[in-house]
Amino acid sequence: MKVSDGYTQDKKCMEGVYLMRKKYFAFIMAAAISAALLTACGGTGTDQNAGNGGKTQNGAAQDSGSGSTAQNAAGQESGNGGTAQNAAGQESGNGGTAQNAAGQDSASSVSEEQARSTALADAGVTEEEITGIRVKKDHEDGRQVYDVEFYSGNKEYDYEIDASTGSILSSDFDIDDDFKQDGENASGLTPAVSREDASAAALAKVPGAEEKDLRIKLDDDDGKLVYEGDIYYNGTEYEFEIDAATGDLLEWSQERH
């Protein structure tokens, strides 16, 4: 009886140890599985968070891009506004140019030819009866005027005509006894070179000039007969002196008006 009881107790002891080992291994396995599951869950969460973070960053980048687009759009609108202002400025500038042009046209609405005709009509002479005519635009007391000068016979006429209205502002004439159409001087002597030849020699030096652009007179220069005169053509005045005995050109000068 005692031997049997001892065996029974040993057997129960062995069974208890086996059960404890089995529970221990089961616990270890459960812990390992739990750790593996936790690790897997943690990695997934990290990946998801990383993905969400990436999406957030992408969204932020998109928002930033949208902001840049908005800024670009605003910049373009601002640029367009600047272009519009520039265009407006150009139109304003063109308007100013047009006004200036209109002002200039208004200031000289009377042509040079009209001023010339007005002076001749007032003097009662024709184109064929005059010589040495000159028409020059000038400024007088803040307004534009035409100065018209010409010879007819032994008279020298001088007119001032308003360039905007064509009205005669002043006029006068002088008798020039030294200016003789027949080529004689005050002493009644006839030179070797005729007035016509002296005139032709002077006009030959100014291509395009005609008899009407010339005025000439015979003068006594210290006992020597000379032709003195001038030509006014295309805004330039030419002055000359010609030897009445030989036809030589003694003096010549020109000045642009």
C-alpha positions in Angstrom: 0.0 0.0 0.0 2.7 2.4 0.8 4.6 1.6 -2.5 1.5 2.2 -4.5 0.7 5.5 -2.8 4.3 6.7 -3.6 4.0 5.9 -7.2 0.7 7.6 -7.5 2.1 10.8 -5.9 5.1 10.8 -8.3 2.8 10.4 -11.3 0.7 13.3 -10.2 3.8 15.4 -9.7 5.0 14.6 -13.2 1.6 15.5 -14.6 1.7 18.8 -12.8 5.1 19.6 -14.2 4.0 18.8 -17.7 0.9 21.0 -17.4 3.0 23.9 -16.1 5.4 23.5 -19.0 2.5 23.3 -21.5 1.0 26.5 -20.0 4.4 28.2 -20.1 4.9 27.4 -23.8 1.3 28.5 -24.5 2.0 31.8 -22.8 5.2 32.3 -24.7 3.5 31.6 -28.0 0.7 33.9 -27.1 3.1 36.7 -26.1 5.1 36.2 -29.4 1.9 36.3 -31.4 0.7 39.4 -29.6 4.1 41.1 -30.1 4.0 40.2 -33.8 0.5 41.6 -34.1 1.4 44.8 -32.3 4.4 45.2 -34.5 2.3 44.6 -37.6 -0.3 47.1 -36.5 2.3 49.7 -35.5 3.9 49.4 -39.0 0.6 49.7 -40.8 -0.3 52.8 -38.7 3.0 54.3 -39.4 2.6 53.7 -43.1 -0.9 55.1 -43.0 0.3 58.1 -41.1 3.1 58.5 -43.5 0.7 58.3 -46.4 -1.6 60.7 -44.7 1.3 63.0 -44.0 2.3 62.8 -47.7 -1.2 63.5 -48.7 -1.3 66.5 -46.3 2.0 67.7 -47.7 0.7 67.2 -51.3 -2.4 69.1 -50.3 -0.3 71.9 -48.8 1.8 71.9 -52.0 -1.4 72.1 -54.0 -2.7 74.9 -51.9 0.7 76.6 -52.2 0.6 76.0 -56.0 -3.0 77.4 -56.1 -1.7 80.4 -54.1 1.1 80.9 -56.6 -1.4 80.6 -59.4 -3.6 83.2 -57.7 -0.6 85.4 -57.3 0.3 84.9 -60.9 -3.2 85.7 -61.9 -3.1 88.8 -59.8 0.2 89.7 -61.3 -1.2 89.3 -64.7 -4.1 91.4 -63.9 -1.8 94.0 -62.4 0.3 93.7 -65.6 -2.7 94.1 -67.7 -3.7 97.1 -65.6 -0.3 98.5 -66.2 -0.6 97.8 -69.9 -4.0 99.5 -69.9 -2.5 102.5 -68.1 0.3 102.6 -70.6 -2.2 102.4 -73.5 -4.2 105.2 -71.9 -1.0 107.2 -71.5 -0.1 106.6 -75.1 -3.6 107.7 -76.1 -3.2 110.7 -73.9 0.2 111.4 -75.5 -1.3 111.0 -79.0 -4.1 113.4 -78.0 -1.5 115.9 -76.9 0.4 115.5 -80.1 -2.8 116.0 -82.1 -3.6 119.1 -80.0 -0.1 120.5 -80.6 -0.5 119.8 -84.3 -3.9 121.4 -84.3 -2.4 124.4 -82.5 0.4 124.8 -85.0 -2.0 124.6 -87.9 -4.2 127.2 -86.2 -1.2 129.4 -85.6 -0.2 129.5 -89.3 -3.5 128.8 -91.1 -2.5 131.5 -93.7 0.1 130.2 -96.3 3.1 132.1 -97.5 1.6 132.4 -100.9 -1.6 133.9 -99.5 0.4 136.5 -97.5 2.3 137.4 -100.6 -0.9 137.8 -102.6 -2.4 140.0 -99.9 0.6 142.3 -99.9 0.7 142.7 -103.7 -3.0 143.3 -103.8 -2.8 146.1 -101.2 0.1 147.7 -103.0 -1.8 147.6 -106.3 1.0 145.8 -108.2 1.2 142.5 -110.1 3.8 139.8 -110.1 5.3 141.1 -113.4 5.8 144.6 -111.9 7.9 143.5 -108.8 11.4 142.4 -108.2 13.4 141.1 -105.2 10.3 139.9 -103.3 10.9 137.9 -100.1 8.4 136.4 -97.6 9.7 135.4 -94.2 7.8 133.9 -91.2 8.6 135.6 -87.9 7.3 136.0 -84.3 6.0 139.4 -83.2 4.6 139.9 -79.7 3.9 136.2 -79.2 2.2 135.6 -82.5 3.3 134.4 -85.9 3.5 136.9 -88.7 4.8 137.1 -92.3 7.3 139.8 -93.3 6.8 140.6 -97.0 9.3 142.9 -98.8 9.5 143.7 -102.5 10.5 146.3 -105.1 8.3 147.9 -107.8 9.8 150.6 -109.8 11.8 152.8 -107.5 9.7 151.9 -104.5 10.5 149.5 -101.7 7.4 148.0 -100.0 7.4 146.4 -96.5 4.4 144.5 -95.1 3.6 142.6 -91.9 0.7 140.2 -92.1 -0.9 138.1 -89.4 -0.2 134.4 -90.1 -3.4 133.2 -88.4 -5.9 135.7 -89.9 -4.2 137.1 -93.0 -4.9 140.7 -91.9 -2.4 143.4 -92.6 -0.8 144.5 -89.3 1.5 147.2 -90.9 2.6 148.5 -94.3 4.9 151.2 -95.7 7.0 152.0 -98.8 10.1 154.1 -99.4 11.4 155.7 -102.5 14.9 154.4 -103.4 16.5 156.9 -105.8 19.5 154.6 -106.2 17.4 151.8 -107.5 17.0 152.5 -111.3 15.5 150.0 -113.7 17.2 151.6 -116.7 20.7 150.9 -115.3 21.8 154.5 -114.9 23.4 155.9 -111.7 22.6 159.3 -110.1 25.3 161.0 -112.2 23.7 159.8 -115.4 26.7 157.7 -116.5 26.1 154.5 -118.4 28.3 151.6 -117.3 30.0 149.2 -119.6 28.2 146.2 -118.2 24.4 146.5 -118.5 22.0 145.9 -115.6 20.7 142.8 -117.4 24.1 141.3 -117.8 25.0 141.9 -114.1 21.6 140.4 -113.1 22.2 137.3 -115.2 25.6 136.8 -113.7 24.2 137.0 -110.1 21.2 134.8 -110.8 23.5 132.2 -112.4 25.1 131.6 -109.0 21.7 130.6 -107.4 20.1 127.8 -109.5 16.3 128.2 -109.6 16.2 131.9 -108.7 14.4 134.2 -111.1 14.3 138.0 -111.9 11.5 138.5 -109.3 13.8 137.1 -106.6 16.5 139.8 -107.4 17.0 143.4 -106.6 19.9 145.3 -108.0 21.1 148.9 -108.2 24.0 150.8 -109.7 26.2 152.6 -107.2 29.3 154.8 -107.1 31.9 153.3 -104.8 34.8 155.8 -104.4 34.6 156.8 -108.1 34.1 153.2 -109.2 30.8 152.1 -110.7 29.5 148.8 -109.2 26.3 146.9 -109.1 25.1 146.1 -105.6 22.1 143.8 -104.9 20.7 140.7 -103.3 18.8 137.6 -104.1 16.3 136.0 -101.8 15.4 132.4 -102.7 14.2 129.4 -100.7 14.7 131.2 -97.4 18.3 132.2 -98.1 19.5 135.8 -98.8 22.5 136.3 -101.1 24.3 139.6 -101.3 26.7 140.6 -104.1 28.7 143.4 -105.6 29.7 143.3 -109.3 32.2 145.6 -111.1 30.1 147.6 -113.6 33.2 148.1 -115.9 34.4 144.5 -116.1 31.6 142.3 -114.9 33.8 140.8 -112.2 32.2 139.5 -109.0 33.7 141.6 -106.2 31.8 140.4 -103.2 29.4 137.5 -102.5 27.8 136.3 -99.2 24.8 134.3 -98.1 22.7 133.9 -95.0 19.9 131.5 -94.1 16.7 133.0 -92.7 
